[in-house]
Every structure is written in structure tokens, then in C-alpha cells.
Amino acid sequence: MAQEALRSLKRAFGALALALAVGAAGAAGPAGKGPSWAELTVEQQQVLAPLKPDWSSLDSERRRNWVGIAKRYPTMKPQAQERVVRRMQAWAKLTSEQRRAAREKYRSIGKLSPEKRQDLKQQWAEYQALPPTERRVFDVPPTFEPRAKRKPRANSKPQTAKPKSPPPRW
């Protein structure tokens, strides 16, 4: 249960961080129609390459947000650049439904009371404090496999059917 909560929290904060980056980029962007892919500079196209297949389907506001990120990219520290690329690649792999869900999650976190947001921050800090080996446990989504299909444990004895005893004679 706690692992599932931390896993969910990790996903929420990842989406939150990406949404914050996109939102901050939007504040810096000019009003009007977002640029087409051909209107981007070569440097911007290189930074935004993971988004190229979906660029034409993005609305103008989202395009401006991504362009803002691409403009700031050269001034970022290498670690921040790597993080942006990883998150952009992850974002590009999401379906439109998953992206919509991430945006809704971000909005719902913003509507939480300050106390609940502080609790989330505390849980996130606890997760971040875990060693990488323990964090990896939360990276893999849980899978459900019916009990009948599971492999028996190596040290467990196979279950044998108990012979039925004859019914009592009254």
C-alpha cells in the first residue's frame, strides 16, 4: 500500500514538474499563434526533437511553452538539460489521454489545501531520500497476474488435494 502511494506520488510530482516547466515557459512566450516546426531555429528543433511527430497537433499555447523551454535550454546546467530531455522524451511517449490525466493531476494538486500540499512535499522528500535501489521498486508499475498463473515459490511445497473423507453416518 505504501509502495503504491509512493509510486503514485512519484508520478504526480513528475507530471507536476513537467507541467511547471511548461507553464513557466508559457509565461515568457509572446501572444499569438505558436510557430510551425519549420519556423523553429535549428537549435530549437534539436532540443524539441522528441516532440516533432506531435508538433502539428499541439495547440499554439503549448507550442509557445515548448519554445520557451528550448530558448532557456542553452543556459541551463548540464544536469538540468538532461532532466529536460528525459522529461520531454517521457512526455512525448504519453498518449493524449495520459497527458490530459497528468494535467488534471497537476491542477488537482494546485487546489489542495496548503497543509495537504505540505504533506505531499514531505512524502516526496522521503521518496527522494531513498537510495536509488529502493526507488527503483517504484519505477515499475504493478502488474496483476491471477494466482493460478503465478509460478510457485522455490521453497514451497506443491499443494496436493486432500482425499475426501466419507460423509458421517448419522
C-alpha positions as CSV (number, residue, x, y, z in Angstrom):
1,M,0.0,0.0,0.0
2,A,2.7,2.4,0.9
3,Q,4.7,1.5,-2.2
4,E,1.7,2.2,-4.4
5,A,1.2,5.5,-2.7
6,L,4.8,6.5,-3.2
7,R,4.6,5.2,-6.8
8,S,1.6,7.4,-7.4
9,L,3.2,10.3,-5.7
10,K,6.3,9.9,-7.8
11,R,4.2,10.0,-11.0
12,A,2.2,13.0,-9.7
13,F,5.4,15.0,-8.9
14,G,6.9,14.1,-12.3
15,A,3.9,15.4,-14.0
16,L,3.8,18.4,-11.7
17,A,7.5,19.2,-12.5
18,L,6.9,18.9,-16.2
19,A,3.7,21.0,-16.1
20,L,5.5,23.7,-14.1
21,A,8.3,23.8,-16.7
22,V,5.7,24.1,-19.5
23,G,3.7,26.7,-17.5
24,A,6.8,28.8,-16.8
25,A,7.7,28.7,-20.5
26,G,4.3,29.9,-21.4
27,A,4.7,33.0,-19.2
28,A,7.7,34.0,-21.3
29,G,6.1,33.3,-24.7
30,P,4.6,36.0,-26.9
31,A,0.9,36.1,-27.6
32,G,-0.4,34.9,-31.0
33,K,-0.1,31.7,-33.0
34,G,2.6,29.2,-32.0
35,P,5.3,28.6,-34.5
36,S,5.2,25.8,-37.0
37,W,8.1,23.2,-36.9
38,A,9.7,24.9,-39.9
39,E,9.7,28.3,-38.2
40,L,11.8,27.0,-35.3
41,T,15.5,27.6,-35.3
42,V,17.8,24.6,-35.9
43,E,18.8,24.7,-32.2
44,Q,15.2,24.7,-31.1
45,Q,14.4,21.8,-33.4
46,Q,17.3,19.8,-31.9
47,V,16.1,20.4,-28.4
48,L,12.5,19.8,-29.2
49,A,13.2,16.8,-31.5
50,P,11.2,14.3,-29.3
51,L,8.1,16.4,-29.9
52,K,8.4,16.6,-33.7
53,P,5.9,13.9,-34.6
54,D,3.2,15.6,-32.4
55,W,4.2,19.2,-33.1
56,S,1.4,19.9,-35.6
57,S,-1.2,18.6,-33.2
58,L,-0.1,20.8,-30.4
59,D,-2.2,24.0,-29.8
60,S,-0.4,27.3,-30.1
61,E,-0.1,27.8,-26.3
62,R,1.7,24.5,-25.8
63,R,4.0,25.2,-28.8
64,R,4.9,28.6,-27.2
65,N,5.6,26.8,-23.9
66,W,7.9,24.3,-25.5
67,V,9.7,27.1,-27.5
68,G,10.3,28.9,-24.2
69,I,11.9,25.8,-22.8
70,A,14.0,25.5,-25.9
71,K,15.2,29.1,-25.6
72,R,16.3,28.6,-22.0
73,Y,17.9,25.3,-22.7
74,P,21.4,26.6,-23.7
75,T,21.7,28.5,-20.4
76,M,20.7,25.5,-18.2
77,K,23.3,23.5,-16.3
78,P,24.0,20.1,-17.9
79,Q,22.0,18.2,-15.2
80,A,19.0,20.4,-15.9
81,Q,19.4,19.9,-19.6
82,E,19.5,16.1,-19.1
83,R,16.4,16.3,-16.9
84,V,14.5,18.4,-19.5
85,V,15.4,15.9,-22.3
86,R,14.3,12.9,-20.2
87,R,11.1,14.5,-19.2
88,M,10.4,15.7,-22.8
89,Q,11.0,12.1,-24.1
90,A,8.7,10.7,-21.4
91,W,6.1,13.3,-22.2
92,A,6.3,12.6,-25.9
93,K,5.7,8.9,-25.2
94,L,2.5,9.6,-23.4
95,T,-0.8,9.2,-25.1
96,S,-3.1,12.2,-25.3
97,E,-5.3,10.7,-22.6
98,Q,-2.3,10.2,-20.3
99,R,-1.2,13.8,-20.9
100,R,-4.7,15.0,-20.1
101,A,-4.7,13.0,-16.9
102,A,-1.3,14.4,-16.0
103,R,-2.6,18.0,-16.5
104,E,-5.6,17.2,-14.4
105,K,-3.4,15.8,-11.6
106,Y,-1.3,18.9,-11.7
107,R,-4.5,21.1,-11.4
108,S,-5.8,19.0,-8.6
109,I,-2.6,19.3,-6.6
110,G,-2.8,23.1,-7.0
111,K,-6.3,23.0,-5.5
112,L,-5.2,21.2,-2.3
113,S,-5.0,22.9,1.0
114,P,-1.6,24.2,2.0
115,E,-1.4,21.5,4.7
116,K,-2.1,18.7,2.2
117,R,0.4,20.2,-0.3
118,Q,3.0,20.3,2.5
119,D,2.2,16.6,3.3
120,L,2.8,15.8,-0.4
121,K,6.1,17.7,-0.3
122,Q,7.1,15.8,2.8
123,Q,6.3,12.4,1.2
124,W,8.2,13.5,-2.0
125,A,11.2,14.4,0.2
126,E,11.0,11.0,1.9
127,Y,10.9,9.3,-1.5
128,Q,13.9,11.4,-2.8
129,A,15.8,10.4,0.3
130,L,15.5,6.7,-0.5
131,P,18.6,5.0,-2.0
132,P,18.3,4.5,-5.8
133,T,17.9,0.8,-5.3
134,E,14.8,1.3,-3.2
135,R,13.4,3.9,-5.5
136,R,13.6,1.5,-8.5
137,V,10.9,-0.5,-6.8
138,F,8.5,2.3,-7.5
139,D,9.6,2.8,-11.2
140,V,7.9,-0.4,-12.4
141,P,4.1,-0.2,-12.5
142,P,2.4,-3.0,-10.6
143,T,1.1,-5.9,-12.6
144,F,-1.8,-8.2,-11.8
145,E,-1.4,-11.8,-12.5
146,P,-4.0,-14.3,-11.4
147,R,-2.8,-16.6,-8.6
148,A,-3.3,-19.7,-10.8
149,K,-0.7,-18.4,-13.4
150,R,1.9,-17.4,-10.8
151,K,5.0,-19.6,-10.5
152,P,5.2,-21.5,-7.3
153,R,7.9,-20.4,-4.9
154,A,11.0,-22.4,-5.0
155,N,10.8,-23.3,-1.3
156,S,7.1,-24.0,-1.1
157,K,5.6,-27.5,-1.3
158,P,3.2,-28.2,-4.1
159,Q,-0.4,-28.3,-2.9
160,T,-2.0,-31.7,-3.2
161,A,-5.6,-32.3,-3.0
162,K,-6.7,-33.9,0.3
163,P,-8.7,-37.1,-0.1
164,K,-12.3,-36.6,0.8
165,S,-13.5,-38.3,3.8
166,P,-16.8,-40.2,3.6
167,P,-19.7,-38.2,4.9
168,P,-20.6,-39.0,8.6
169,R,-23.3,-41.6,9.2
170,W,-26.0,-40.4,11.4
